[in-house]
Amino acid sequence: MVNRLRFLVCASWSVLLVGCPDGVGKNLKSQGSPIATPTNLEAETNSGFEVTLRWSDNAVGEVGYRLETAHGPIAASGISGFQLLAANTRSIALATSPNTTYYFRVVAVTDTLESEPSNEVSVTTRKELSAPSLVSAYSEAPNQMFVTWNDVAGETGYLIQMSSDGGSSWSPAASAGSGMTSAEVTGLLPNTEYLVRVLSVYSYGTQ
């Protein structure tokens, strides 16, 4: 098992050092006991918006764990972010985006040393398509109406569609941005009955 020191202080040398040694060219070894590598890392997607990670805490004397994340294999592309976790942590629930692939690995750390990385795992979160609820419409003029609805999570916008033939056919009437809960529809025919529906738009589909 190899100890890895966490900081490069003497940048002119190819080994990781906490302090500058006496003399150059010596074979330097990490000081202290080896730090056991976390093992059995696994990932479970709870929904499009959350992933739970679990692993075996094998280290003794660690001050915490570094959870490394990426959107591609870490060994090939490197990490895109990390999170520091408390000592003795064995699991964590992470907020995620739907329909997205994540890669994870865990490293045990002390103030000066770190373990070898755990096994690397990947998980693709579910697609989440939620339809807006409590859709309603009211009119204040003969040729327009206002449409309202409840916001849903994760959408990139909304599409309002209308039908004047009892729902046999639908046509776009208006759109709204992410987080919006109302829209105005204009250009309507007076004394005409319309059906209205609101679709939530995602980067991977529409509901």
N, C-alpha and C positions, 0 to 999 in steps of 0.2 A: 504494500500500500504506500502510496507516495503522498507526502505532505506538500501542499502548495501554498507558498506565502502570498499574501493578498496584495501587497503593494510593492511597486518598483521604485525604490528610492535612488539607488545609484544607477542611473539610466545607461551608463556606458557599458554595463556588464549584461551578459545574456541570461543570467539567473535572476530569479525574483528574490529581492533582499528586503529585510526590514531595516537594517543598518549597514553602513559601509564596513567591510571587513578590513583587517590589518593585512595589507599586501594584496597583490593582484595575482590571479592565476591559480589560487588554491581551489581544491574541490570542496565546495560548500554544501552542507546538508542542512535541511530544515531542522529546527529545534523543536522539542516537545513530542508528545505522543501522537501517533497517527489518528486522524479523524475518520471515523467509519463513514462509508458512503451510504446515502439513502438508497433504499432498494424498493422494488415492487411498486413503483409509481404507476398509478392508473387514473384514467379520466372518465367521468360519466357526465353526459349531457342531460341536464334536468329539463331544459326547455331551450328555446332559441336564445334566451337571455341569461342563462346561467350554466356553468360547468362546475362540478365538484371534483377536486383532486384528492387522492389519498396515497400515502406512502408509508414505508416502515422507517421509523426513527431509530437508527442504529448508533448514532453518535452519542458520546459521553463528553460533557463539558462544552458543548457548542453554545454560542451566544445567540444563534438563530439559524435561519435558512434563507437562502436566496432562491426565489422562484423565478426562473427564466422563461420568457415567452417569445414566440416568433410565429410568423405566418407561413414559414417554410421550414424544411429540415434544419435544425440548429447547427448540426455538424457541417453542413454545406453553406448555409447562408448567414450564420451567426444569429444572435438574439436581437429582437426589436424592442424589448423592454424587460424590466425585472421588478420584483417586489420583495422587500425584506420582511421576513416573518419571525415571530418569537421562537425562542428555544422550545424544544419538545413538541413543536407543531407536527401534526400527523395528517391533517386534512384542511382544506379551505374551499369555500364556494366563491367563484369568481363571476363577475358580471361580464357578459359576452354579447356579441351581435349575432342575430340569426343568420343561418346559411353561410357560416364562416368556418374555415379550418384553422385550428390553432395547434401549435406544438409547444410542449412543456418539458422542463427537466428541473431538478432540485439539487442544490449544493448546500452542504452543512458548512457553517463558518464559525470561526472564533475571531478574536480581535486581530490575530495575525495570520491565521492559517485557514485553508479551506479544503474540503474533501474533493475527491473526484466527483464528477456529475453523476446523478442517478441515470437510470435508463430514460430514454426519451420517448414520450407518448404523443400521439396526435388525436384530435377529435374534431368532427365537423358538427356544428350545432344545427338544430332543426330549423326548417323554414317555419316562420310564424306569420300566418295570414289571419288577421282579426278584422271582422267587418265592423264598421261604426254602428253604434246602437242609438236608440231614441231619436231617430230621424224624424224631423217635423218640418212643415212649410207653412208660411203665411204670406198673404199678399196685401200690399198697401196701395197698389195702383193697378189699372186694368192690364198692363203689359209687362208686369214684373212680379217676382216673388223672392222671398228670403228663405233659405234652407238652413237648418241647424242640425247638429249631431253631436255625439260624444266622441272625444278624441280617443285614439287607440295608440298603443306603444309601438315604436319602431318604424312607423310609416315615413315615407318621404313626401307625402302629399295626399290629396283627395281629388276624386273625379265625380262630378255630379252629372247624372244622366236623367233624361226625362222621356216620357212616353205619352202620346196623345191618342193612342189606339188601344188602350186597356192593357198595355204590357206586351203586346205582340212584337213590337220593335222599340228599341231604345236608341237615343242619340245623345252625344255629349252636349251639355248645356252650360257648364262652368267648371272651374277647377279652383283648388285652394292649396296653399302651401302646408308644409309640415307643422303640426300643432294647431292649425286653424280649426274652428268649430262652426263656421258659418260661411255662406257665400250668397251673393245676389245673382239671380238669373233674370235676364232682360230679353226683350224681343218676343214676348209671348202674345198669343192672340186673345183678345178679350172674350169673355163668356165661353171659355174653353176649359174642359177638365183635363188636368195633367196628373200623371203618376210621376213620382220622383224617387230616385234612389241614390245613395252615396257609396262609392267604392273607395277603400283605402288602397293606396299605391305603395308598393315596396320596390326595392331595387331588384328583386327576384320574382315579382309577380303582383297580381292585383286581386283583392278580395271584395 
